[in-house]
């Protein structure tokens, strides 16, 4: 029983570490890097011009 608890604790710690690591990596990708590449792509994709282009294209 003691080994089961240790194994479960290790698994939980591993899940939390991976989750925290992914969160930090995603935050860095959105904010840092060469001008926040992902953030800039999201900004372009969400711009009124791009949205308007796709709406006009869809209507035709």
Phi and psi in degrees as a GROMACS rama.xvg file:
@    title "Ramachandran Plot"
@    xaxis  label "Phi"
@    yaxis  label "Psi"
@TYPE xy
-62.8469  -39.0678  UNK-2
-69.5412  -33.6584  UNK-3
-62.9672  -42.2689  UNK-4
-64.4893  -43.8154  UNK-5
-62.1533  -42.3434  UNK-6
-64.212  -42.5893  UNK-7
-65.9232  -39.0955  UNK-8
-64.0212  -41.0814  UNK-9
-62.6204  -43.4339  UNK-10
-63.2272  -42.2187  UNK-11
-63.9909  -43.4921  UNK-12
-63.3113  -39.2507  UNK-13
-65.1193  -43.8326  UNK-14
-60.5227  -44.4334  UNK-15
-65.6291  -39.5186  UNK-16
-65.1582  -43.0671  UNK-17
-64.7801  -43.3154  UNK-18
-61.4035  -45.8713  UNK-19
-65.2567  -40.6465  UNK-20
-62.4213  -43.1203  UNK-21
-65.5564  -38.4459  UNK-22
-62.6811  -45.4667  UNK-23
-64.4992  -42.9847  UNK-24
-62.8368  -42.222  UNK-25
-65.1546  -40.929  UNK-26
-63.3214  -43.9774  UNK-27
-64.5699  -39.5479  UNK-28
-65.2168  -34.6735  UNK-29
-78.5743  -31.7801  UNK-30
-107.385  -37.6706  UNK-31
-103.272  -147.717  UNK-32
74.9253  -170.383  UNK-33
-70.2286  81.8533  UNK-34
75.8852  18.9986  UNK-35
63.6482  69.2582  UNK-36
-53.6188  -49.828  UNK-37
-65.0368  -40.3151  UNK-38
-61.3929  -40.5013  UNK-39
-66.8401  -39.9054  UNK-40
-63.2013  -40.9829  UNK-41
-64.8224  -37.5473  UNK-42
-64.9339  -42.7352  UNK-43
-66.1185  -44.5665  UNK-44
-64.4277  -29.713  UNK-45
-93.3422  2.9059  UNK-46
-70.15  154.339  UNK-47
-62.1594  -36.45  UNK-48
-62.4051  -47.4064  UNK-49
-65.9561  -44.2128  UNK-50
-62.2176  -44.3961  UNK-51
-61.181  -40.4344  UNK-52
-60.0255  -47.1981  UNK-53
-70.2859  -32.919  UNK-54
-66.812  -45.3723  UNK-55
-62.7888  -40.1126  UNK-56
-66.0526  -38.4897  UNK-57
-70.4439  -35.2984  UNK-58
-68.7635  -37.1817  UNK-59
